[in-house]
């Protein structure tokens, strides 16, 4: 069985100052990564809501064109308001 290798105190690979700098830069990288993840996540949620809203608008427009072709704009506005949206 091999004995564990113990590094003497004076033979550490990095001096204490270098270890402190590495710890600070690691914290900075982690903080920057967290901010970047938050920004990307927020954008993905916004983009998803935007795509979903566009598909819903297209569905309403198609349904209104089938049911009331002569008053499509009025139909779309009515359905949008009934669903809780704002008038265009």
Biopython code that builds the backbone (N, CA, C, O; Angstrom):
import numpy as np
from Bio.PDB.StructureBuilder import StructureBuilder

atoms = [
    (1, "UNK", "N", (0.842, -1.171, 0.000)),
    (1, "UNK", "CA", (0.000, 0.000, 0.000)),
    (1, "UNK", "C", (0.890, 1.238, 0.000)),
    (1, "UNK", "O", (1.838, 1.342, 0.779)),
    (2, "UNK", "N", (0.563, 2.184, -0.899)),
    (2, "UNK", "CA", (1.388, 3.378, -1.017)),
    (2, "UNK", "C", (0.972, 4.409, 0.023)),
    (2, "UNK", "O", (-0.207, 4.576, 0.334)),
    (3, "UNK", "N", (1.959, 5.078, 0.536)),
    (3, "UNK", "CA", (1.677, 6.130, 1.512)),
    (3, "UNK", "C", (1.298, 7.411, 0.779)),
    (3, "UNK", "O", (1.815, 7.676, -0.307)),
    (4, "UNK", "N", (0.415, 8.196, 1.347)),
    (4, "UNK", "CA", (0.042, 9.451, 0.676)),
    (4, "UNK", "C", (1.232, 10.402, 0.628)),
    (4, "UNK", "O", (2.051, 10.452, 1.546)),
    (5, "UNK", "N", (1.301, 11.134, -0.441)),
    (5, "UNK", "CA", (2.379, 12.093, -0.622)),
    (5, "UNK", "C", (1.975, 13.398, 0.053)),
    (5, "UNK", "O", (0.922, 13.958, -0.251)),
    (6, "UNK", "N", (2.794, 13.870, 0.949)),
    (6, "UNK", "CA", (2.506, 15.111, 1.667)),
    (6, "UNK", "C", (3.476, 16.166, 1.167)),
    (6, "UNK", "O", (4.691, 15.969, 1.185)),
    (7, "UNK", "N", (2.927, 17.286, 0.721)),
    (7, "UNK", "CA", (3.754, 18.384, 0.226)),
    (7, "UNK", "C", (4.169, 19.228, 1.414)),
    (7, "UNK", "O", (3.317, 19.672, 2.184)),
    (8, "UNK", "N", (5.454, 19.455, 1.575)),
    (8, "UNK", "CA", (5.878, 20.327, 2.685)),
    (8, "UNK", "C", (5.297, 21.726, 2.497)),
    (8, "UNK", "O", (4.992, 22.136, 1.377)),
    (9, "UNK", "N", (5.151, 22.440, 3.585)),
    (9, "UNK", "CA", (4.515, 23.766, 3.577)),
    (9, "UNK", "C", (5.220, 24.730, 2.627)),
    (9, "UNK", "O", (4.552, 25.528, 1.970)),
    (10, "UNK", "N", (6.509, 24.683, 2.539)),
    (10, "UNK", "CA", (7.243, 25.631, 1.702)),
    (10, "UNK", "C", (7.265, 25.220, 0.229)),
    (10, "UNK", "O", (7.776, 25.978, -0.595)),
    (11, "UNK", "N", (6.741, 24.072, -0.130)),
    (11, "UNK", "CA", (6.751, 23.607, -1.514)),
    (11, "UNK", "C", (5.356, 23.600, -2.134)),
    (11, "UNK", "O", (5.101, 22.829, -3.059)),
    (12, "UNK", "N", (4.462, 24.435, -1.648)),
    (12, "UNK", "CA", (3.119, 24.483, -2.232)),
    (12, "UNK", "C", (3.207, 25.016, -3.649)),
    (12, "UNK", "O", (4.059, 25.859, -3.930)),
    (13, "UNK", "N", (2.346, 24.549, -4.555)),
    (13, "UNK", "CA", (2.450, 24.946, -5.961)),
    (13, "UNK", "C", (2.181, 26.428, -6.207)),
    (13, "UNK", "O", (2.742, 26.997, -7.143)),
    (14, "UNK", "N", (1.351, 27.060, -5.406)),
    (14, "UNK", "CA", (1.047, 28.478, -5.585)),
    (14, "UNK", "C", (1.294, 29.215, -4.281)),
    (14, "UNK", "O", (0.961, 28.712, -3.208)),
    (15, "UNK", "N", (1.869, 30.391, -4.366)),
    (15, "UNK", "CA", (2.015, 31.183, -3.139)),
    (15, "UNK", "C", (0.642, 31.665, -2.665)),
    (15, "UNK", "O", (-0.289, 31.704, -3.469)),
    (16, "UNK", "N", (0.484, 32.030, -1.400)),
    (16, "UNK", "CA", (-0.822, 32.442, -0.871)),
    (16, "UNK", "C", (-1.451, 33.600, -1.654)),
    (16, "UNK", "O", (-2.669, 33.624, -1.827)),
    (17, "UNK", "N", (-0.669, 34.536, -2.119)),
    (17, "UNK", "CA", (-1.223, 35.670, -2.868)),
    (17, "UNK", "C", (-1.848, 35.197, -4.173)),
    (17, "UNK", "O", (-2.907, 35.688, -4.564)),
    (18, "UNK", "N", (-1.213, 34.258, -4.845)),
    (18, "UNK", "CA", (-1.755, 33.739, -6.106)),
    (18, "UNK", "C", (-3.043, 32.979, -5.850)),
    (18, "UNK", "O", (-3.966, 33.053, -6.661)),
    (19, "UNK", "N", (-3.130, 32.246, -4.740)),
    (19, "UNK", "CA", (-4.369, 31.543, -4.425)),
    (19, "UNK", "C", (-5.505, 32.525, -4.184)),
    (19, "UNK", "O", (-6.638, 32.255, -4.582)),
    (20, "UNK", "N", (-5.233, 33.658, -3.543)),
    (20, "UNK", "CA", (-6.263, 34.665, -3.286)),
    (20, "UNK", "C", (-6.748, 35.274, -4.600)),
    (20, "UNK", "O", (-7.944, 35.504, -4.774)),
    (21, "UNK", "N", (-5.832, 35.532, -5.516)),
    (21, "UNK", "CA", (-6.218, 36.086, -6.811)),
    (21, "UNK", "C", (-7.075, 35.078, -7.572)),
    (21, "UNK", "O", (-8.075, 35.450, -8.186)),
    (22, "UNK", "N", (-6.690, 33.813, -7.532)),
    (22, "UNK", "CA", (-7.472, 32.779, -8.211)),
    (22, "UNK", "C", (-8.877, 32.673, -7.623)),
    (22, "UNK", "O", (-9.843, 32.490, -8.365)),
    (23, "UNK", "N", (-9.001, 32.783, -6.317)),
    (23, "UNK", "CA", (-10.314, 32.707, -5.680)),
    (23, "UNK", "C", (-11.174, 33.898, -6.086)),
    (23, "UNK", "O", (-12.368, 33.747, -6.347)),
    (24, "UNK", "N", (-10.562, 35.093, -6.139)),
    (24, "UNK", "CA", (-11.321, 36.279, -6.544)),
    (24, "UNK", "C", (-11.770, 36.182, -7.995)),
    (24, "UNK", "O", (-12.909, 36.523, -8.317)),
    (25, "UNK", "N", (-10.893, 35.723, -8.865)),
    (25, "UNK", "CA", (-11.270, 35.629, -10.279)),
    (25, "UNK", "C", (-12.325, 34.540, -10.475)),
    (25, "UNK", "O", (-13.199, 34.672, -11.332)),
    (26, "UNK", "N", (-12.249, 33.475, -9.694)),
    (26, "UNK", "CA", (-13.270, 32.426, -9.793)),
    (26, "UNK", "C", (-14.631, 32.970, -9.370)),
    (26, "UNK", "O", (-15.642, 32.664, -10.002)),
    (27, "UNK", "N", (-14.666, 33.767, -8.313)),
    (27, "UNK", "CA", (-15.938, 34.379, -7.883)),
    (27, "UNK", "C", (-16.471, 35.320, -8.957)),
    (27, "UNK", "O", (-17.678, 35.383, -9.192)),
    (28, "UNK", "N", (-15.573, 36.046, -9.605)),
    (28, "UNK", "CA", (-15.991, 36.947, -10.673)),
    (28, "UNK", "C", (-16.568, 36.194, -11.858)),
    (28, "UNK", "O", (-17.558, 36.623, -12.451)),
    (29, "UNK", "N", (-15.953, 35.080, -12.202)),
    (29, "UNK", "CA", (-16.446, 34.263, -13.313)),
    (29, "UNK", "C", (-17.812, 33.681, -12.964)),
    (29, "UNK", "O", (-18.709, 33.653, -13.806)),
    (30, "UNK", "N", (-17.970, 33.221, -11.741)),
    (30, "UNK", "CA", (-19.263, 32.671, -11.306)),
    (30, "UNK", "C", (-20.343, 33.749, -11.331)),
    (30, "UNK", "O", (-21.460, 33.495, -11.782)),
    (31, "UNK", "N", (-20.020, 34.948, -10.851)),
    (31, "UNK", "CA", (-21.002, 36.045, -10.857)),
    (31, "UNK", "C", (-21.367, 36.436, -12.287)),
    (31, "UNK", "O", (-22.540, 36.651, -12.591)),
    (32, "UNK", "N", (-20.377, 36.528, -13.160)),
    (32, "UNK", "CA", (-20.652, 36.875, -14.561)),
    (32, "UNK", "C", (-21.493, 35.789, -15.219)),
    (32, "UNK", "O", (-22.394, 36.093, -16.000)),
    (33, "UNK", "N", (-21.210, 34.532, -14.913)),
    (33, "UNK", "CA", (-21.998, 33.426, -15.458)),
    (33, "UNK", "C", (-23.436, 33.467, -14.973)),
    (33, "UNK", "O", (-24.358, 33.185, -15.737)),
    (34, "UNK", "N", (-23.637, 33.818, -13.704)),
    (34, "UNK", "CA", (-24.996, 33.905, -13.162)),
    (34, "UNK", "C", (-25.778, 35.031, -13.838)),
    (34, "UNK", "O", (-26.952, 34.866, -14.171)),
    (35, "UNK", "N", (-25.122, 36.172, -14.037)),
    (35, "UNK", "CA", (-25.793, 37.295, -14.707)),
    (35, "UNK", "C", (-26.121, 36.924, -16.148)),
    (35, "UNK", "O", (-27.215, 37.216, -16.632)),
    (36, "UNK", "N", (-25.189, 36.290, -16.828)),
    (36, "UNK", "CA", (-25.420, 35.884, -18.211)),
    (36, "UNK", "C", (-26.558, 34.875, -18.295)),
    (36, "UNK", "O", (-27.397, 34.969, -19.191)),
    (37, "UNK", "N", (-26.600, 33.914, -17.382)),
    (37, "UNK", "CA", (-27.687, 32.928, -17.371)),
    (37, "UNK", "C", (-29.030, 33.608, -17.116)),
    (37, "UNK", "O", (-30.035, 33.233, -17.720)),
    (38, "UNK", "N", (-29.059, 34.599, -16.232)),
    (38, "UNK", "CA", (-30.296, 35.331, -15.950)),
    (38, "UNK", "C", (-30.767, 36.088, -17.190)),
    (38, "UNK", "O", (-31.953, 36.065, -17.518)),
    (39, "UNK", "N", (-29.854, 36.751, -17.872)),
    (39, "UNK", "CA", (-30.219, 37.521, -19.071)),
    (39, "UNK", "C", (-30.731, 36.596, -20.175)),
    (39, "UNK", "O", (-31.741, 36.891, -20.814)),
    (40, "UNK", "N", (-30.041, 35.488, -20.398)),
    (40, "UNK", "CA", (-30.474, 34.548, -21.441)),
    (40, "UNK", "C", (-31.819, 33.940, -21.083)),
    (40, "UNK", "O", (-32.681, 33.800, -21.951)),
    (41, "UNK", "N", (-32.014, 33.577, -19.821)),
    (41, "UNK", "CA", (-33.296, 33.015, -19.384)),
    (41, "UNK", "C", (-34.433, 33.992, -19.543)),
    (41, "UNK", "O", (-35.518, 33.615, -19.988)),
    (42, "UNK", "N", (-34.203, 35.249, -19.184)),
    (42, "UNK", "CA", (-35.228, 36.277, -19.335)),
    (42, "UNK", "C", (-35.589, 36.465, -20.803)),
    (42, "UNK", "O", (-36.765, 36.579, -21.148)),
    (43, "UNK", "N", (-34.579, 36.496, -21.662)),
    (43, "UNK", "CA", (-34.845, 36.667, -23.089)),
    (43, "UNK", "C", (-35.638, 35.479, -23.633)),
    (43, "UNK", "O", (-36.560, 35.664, -24.426)),
    (44, "UNK", "N", (-35.288, 34.265, -23.215)),
    (44, "UNK", "CA", (-36.009, 33.086, -23.693)),
    (44, "UNK", "C", (-37.480, 33.121, -23.279)),
    (44, "UNK", "O", (-38.353, 32.752, -24.064)),
    (45, "UNK", "N", (-37.757, 33.561, -22.056)),
    (45, "UNK", "CA", (-39.154, 33.664, -21.605)),
    (45, "UNK", "C", (-39.886, 34.700, -22.445)),
    (45, "UNK", "O", (-41.009, 34.456, -22.885)),
    (46, "UNK", "N", (-39.262, 35.859, -22.673)),
    (46, "UNK", "CA", (-39.892, 36.909, -23.477)),
    (46, "UNK", "C", (-40.137, 36.409, -24.906)),
    (46, "UNK", "O", (-41.215, 36.623, -25.461)),
    (47, "UNK", "N", (-39.150, 35.752, -25.494)),
    (47, "UNK", "CA", (-39.272, 35.260, -26.863)),
    (47, "UNK", "C", (-40.382, 34.217, -26.965)),
    (47, "UNK", "O", (-41.158, 34.225, -27.921)),
    (48, "UNK", "N", (-40.456, 33.339, -26.001)),
    (48, "UNK", "CA", (-41.500, 32.309, -25.992)),
    (48, "UNK", "C", (-42.883, 32.939, -25.920)),
    (48, "UNK", "O", (-43.788, 32.530, -26.647)),
    (49, "UNK", "N", (-43.056, 33.931, -25.052)),
    (49, "UNK", "CA", (-44.349, 34.614, -24.946)),
    (49, "UNK", "C", (-44.686, 35.340, -26.249)),
    (49, "UNK", "O", (-45.841, 35.354, -26.674)),
    (50, "UNK", "N", (-43.689, 35.936, -26.873)),
    (50, "UNK", "CA", (-43.909, 36.648, -28.129)),
    (50, "UNK", "C", (-44.357, 35.700, -29.240)),
    (50, "UNK", "O", (-45.287, 36.013, -29.983)),
    (51, "UNK", "N", (-43.708, 34.554, -29.357)),
    (51, "UNK", "CA", (-44.078, 33.573, -30.387)),
    (51, "UNK", "C", (-45.478, 33.033, -30.126)),
    (51, "UNK", "O", (-46.277, 32.880, -31.050)),
    (52, "UNK", "N", (-45.768, 32.746, -28.859)),
    (52, "UNK", "CA", (-47.093, 32.224, -28.521)),
    (52, "UNK", "C", (-48.190, 33.236, -28.852)),
    (52, "UNK", "O", (-49.239, 32.868, -29.381)),
    (53, "UNK", "N", (-47.946, 34.518, -28.538)),
    (53, "UNK", "CA", (-48.926, 35.570, -28.836)),
    (53, "UNK", "C", (-49.143, 35.687, -30.341)),
    (53, "UNK", "O", (-50.275, 35.867, -30.790)),
    (54, "UNK", "N", (-48.065, 35.587, -31.126)),
    (54, "UNK", "CA", (-48.185, 35.684, -32.585)),
    (54, "UNK", "C", (-49.046, 34.544, -33.133)),
    (54, "UNK", "O", (-49.913, 34.770, -33.977)),
    (55, "UNK", "N", (-48.806, 33.320, -32.655)),
    (55, "UNK", "CA", (-49.612, 32.188, -33.112)),
    (55, "UNK", "C", (-51.077, 32.345, -32.716)),
    (55, "UNK", "O", (-51.964, 31.998, -33.496)),
    (56, "UNK", "N", (-51.342, 32.859, -31.528)),
    (56, "UNK", "CA", (-52.727, 33.065, -31.101)),
    (56, "UNK", "C", (-53.408, 34.111, -31.979)),
    (56, "UNK", "O", (-54.567, 33.944, -32.359)),
    (57, "UNK", "N", (-52.693, 35.190, -32.303)),
    (57, "UNK", "CA", (-53.271, 36.217, -33.170)),
    (57, "UNK", "C", (-53.605, 35.645, -34.549)),
    (57, "UNK", "O", (-54.649, 35.955, -35.123)),
    (58, "UNK", "N", (-52.710, 34.810, -35.073)),
    (58, "UNK", "CA", (-52.966, 34.203, -36.381)),
    (58, "UNK", "C", (-54.179, 33.271, -36.320)),
    (58, "UNK", "O", (-54.985, 33.235, -37.249)),
    (59, "UNK", "N", (-54.305, 32.520, -35.226)),
    (59, "UNK", "CA", (-55.461, 31.621, -35.066)),
    (59, "UNK", "C", (-56.771, 32.405, -35.006)),
    (59, "UNK", "O", (-57.758, 32.022, -35.634)),
    (60, "UNK", "N", (-56.777, 33.499, -34.251)),
    (60, "UNK", "CA", (-57.984, 34.323, -34.137)),
    (60, "UNK", "C", (-58.332, 34.921, -35.495)),
    (60, "UNK", "O", (-59.496, 34.914, -35.897)),
    (61, "UNK", "N", (-57.334, 35.434, -36.201)),
    (61, "UNK", "CA", (-57.579, 36.031, -37.515)),
    (61, "UNK", "C", (-58.146, 34.998, -38.490)),
    (61, "UNK", "O", (-59.081, 35.298, -39.233)),
    (62, "UNK", "N", (-57.588, 33.786, -38.492)),
    (62, "UNK", "CA", (-58.087, 32.737, -39.388)),
    (62, "UNK", "C", (-59.524, 32.355, -39.032)),
    (62, "UNK", "O", (-60.356, 32.169, -39.919)),
    (63, "UNK", "N", (-59.814, 32.237, -37.740)),
    (63, "UNK", "CA", (-61.170, 31.884, -37.322)),
    (63, "UNK", "C", (-62.151, 32.989, -37.693)),
    (63, "UNK", "O", (-63.260, 32.706, -38.146)),
    (64, "UNK", "N", (-61.758, 34.229, -37.508)),
    (64, "UNK", "CA", (-62.651, 35.346, -37.852)),
    (64, "UNK", "C", (-62.878, 35.419, -39.365)),
    (64, "UNK", "O", (-63.981, 35.742, -39.805)),
    (65, "UNK", "N", (-61.866, 35.130, -40.151)),
    (65, "UNK", "CA", (-62.039, 35.147, -41.609)),
    (65, "UNK", "C", (-62.998, 34.054, -42.056)),
    (65, "UNK", "O", (-63.747, 34.242, -43.014)),
    (66, "UNK", "N", (-62.981, 32.912, -41.370)),
    (66, "UNK", "CA", (-63.901, 31.830, -41.721)),
    (66, "UNK", "C", (-65.333, 32.168, -41.320)),
    (66, "UNK", "O", (-66.266, 31.924, -42.085)),
    (67, "UNK", "N", (-65.510, 32.726, -40.130)),
    (67, "UNK", "CA", (-66.852, 32.938, -39.582)),
    (67, "UNK", "C", (-67.480, 34.235, -40.069)),
    (67, "UNK", "O", (-68.644, 34.256, -40.469)),
    (68, "UNK", "N", (-66.704, 35.322, -40.036)),
    (68, "UNK", "CA", (-67.248, 36.640, -40.393)),
    (68, "UNK", "C", (-66.317, 37.327, -41.391)),
    (68, "UNK", "O", (-65.628, 38.275, -41.014)),
    (69, "UNK", "N", (-66.271, 36.894, -42.625)),
    (69, "UNK", "CA", (-65.313, 37.465, -43.575)),
    (69, "UNK", "C", (-65.533, 38.949, -43.865)),
    (69, "UNK", "O", (-64.592, 39.649, -44.238)),
    (70, "UNK", "N", (-66.754, 39.431, -43.700)),
    (70, "UNK", "CA", (-67.021, 40.841, -44.028)),
    (70, "UNK", "C", (-66.584, 41.797, -42.914)),
    (70, "UNK", "O", (-66.349, 42.976, -43.182)),
    (71, "UNK", "N", (-66.473, 41.325, -41.700)),
    (71, "UNK", "CA", (-66.084, 42.192, -40.574)),
    (71, "UNK", "C", (-64.949, 41.545, -39.777)),
    (71, "UNK", "O", (-65.077, 41.326, -38.572)),
    (72, "UNK", "N", (-63.861, 41.247, -40.441)),
    (72, "UNK", "CA", (-62.739, 40.545, -39.794)),
    (72, "UNK", "C", (-62.115, 41.396, -38.694)),
    (72, "UNK", "O", (-61.875, 40.905, -37.591)),
    (73, "UNK", "N", (-61.851, 42.660, -38.984)),
    (73, "UNK", "CA", (-61.193, 43.528, -37.998)),
    (73, "UNK", "C", (-62.025, 43.663, -36.728)),
    (73, "UNK", "O", (-61.487, 43.612, -35.622)),
    (74, "UNK", "N", (-63.313, 43.831, -36.881)),
    (74, "UNK", "CA", (-64.203, 43.957, -35.722)),
    (74, "UNK", "C", (-64.212, 42.660, -34.913)),
    (74, "UNK", "O", (-64.187, 42.690, -33.682)),
    (75, "UNK", "N", (-64.247, 41.531, -35.605)),
    (75, "UNK", "CA", (-64.221, 40.225, -34.947)),
    (75, "UNK", "C", (-62.925, 40.038, -34.164)),
    (75, "UNK", "O", (-62.958, 39.606, -33.012)),
    (76, "UNK", "N", (-61.790, 40.356, -34.770)),
    (76, "UNK", "CA", (-60.487, 40.198, -34.110)),
    (76, "UNK", "C", (-60.413, 41.093, -32.883)),
    (76, "UNK", "O", (-59.965, 40.654, -31.824)),
    (77, "UNK", "N", (-60.846, 42.340, -33.011)),
    (77, "UNK", "CA", (-60.839, 43.249, -31.864)),
    (77, "UNK", "C", (-61.720, 42.727, -30.735)),
    (77, "UNK", "O", (-61.331, 42.785, -29.568)),
    (78, "UNK", "N", (-62.903, 42.219, -31.073)),
    (78, "UNK", "CA", (-63.821, 41.707, -30.058)),
    (78, "UNK", "C", (-63.221, 40.511, -29.326)),
    (78, "UNK", "O", (-63.262, 40.449, -28.097)),
    (79, "UNK", "N", (-62.669, 39.568, -30.069)),
    (79, "UNK", "CA", (-62.080, 38.377, -29.455)),
    (79, "UNK", "C", (-60.875, 38.756, -28.596)),
    (79, "UNK", "O", (-60.691, 38.216, -27.505)),
    (80, "UNK", "N", (-60.060, 39.680, -29.089)),
    (80, "UNK", "CA", (-58.886, 40.113, -28.335)),
    (80, "UNK", "C", (-59.297, 40.752, -27.014)),
    (80, "UNK", "O", (-58.711, 40.455, -25.973)),
    (81, "UNK", "N", (-60.287, 41.617, -27.047)),
    (81, "UNK", "CA", (-60.753, 42.271, -25.826)),
    (81, "UNK", "C", (-61.366, 41.246, -24.873)),
    (81, "UNK", "O", (-61.138, 41.317, -23.665)),
    (82, "UNK", "N", (-62.137, 40.299, -25.395)),
    (82, "UNK", "CA", (-62.753, 39.284, -24.538)),
    (82, "UNK", "C", (-61.700, 38.401, -23.860)),
    (82, "UNK", "O", (-61.922, 37.917, -22.751)),
    (83, "UNK", "N", (-60.585, 38.194, -24.502)),
    (83, "UNK", "CA", (-59.516, 37.375, -23.909)),
    (83, "UNK", "C", (-58.646, 38.184, -22.950)),
    (83, "UNK", "O", (-57.704, 37.637, -22.376)),
    (84, "UNK", "N", (-58.929, 39.439, -22.766)),
    (84, "UNK", "CA", (-58.181, 40.243, -21.819)),
    (84, "UNK", "C", (-57.045, 41.034, -22.423)),
    (84, "UNK", "O", (-56.251, 41.629, -21.695)),
    (85, "UNK", "N", (-56.952, 41.052, -23.734)),
    (85, "UNK", "CA", (-55.901, 41.809, -24.395)),
    (85, "UNK", "C", (-56.336, 43.241, -24.669)),
    (85, "UNK", "O", (-57.496, 43.598, -24.465)),
    (86, "UNK", "N", (-55.415, 44.042, -25.125)),
    (86, "UNK", "CA", (-55.705, 45.433, -25.457)),
    (86, "UNK", "C", (-56.056, 45.543, -26.939)),
    (86, "UNK", "O", (-55.627, 44.732, -27.760)),
    (87, "UNK", "N", (-56.827, 46.543, -27.251)),
    (87, "UNK", "CA", (-57.186, 46.787, -28.645)),
    (87, "UNK", "C", (-55.949, 47.228, -29.427)),
    (87, "UNK", "O", (-55.075, 47.909, -28.890)),
    (88, "UNK", "N", (-55.884, 46.832, -30.704)),
    (88, "UNK", "CA", (-54.712, 47.185, -31.510)),
    (88, "UNK", "C", (-54.685, 48.635, -31.870)),
    (88, "UNK", "O", (-53.760, 49.086, -32.546)),
]
sb = StructureBuilder()
sb.init_structure("model")
sb.init_model(0)
sb.init_chain("A")
sb.init_seg("    ")
for serial, (resi, resn, name, xyz) in enumerate(atoms, 1):
    if name == "N":
        sb.init_residue(resn, " ", resi, " ")
    sb.init_atom(name, np.array(xyz, "f"), 0.0, 1.0, " ", f" {name:<3s}", serial, name[0])
structure = sb.get_structure()
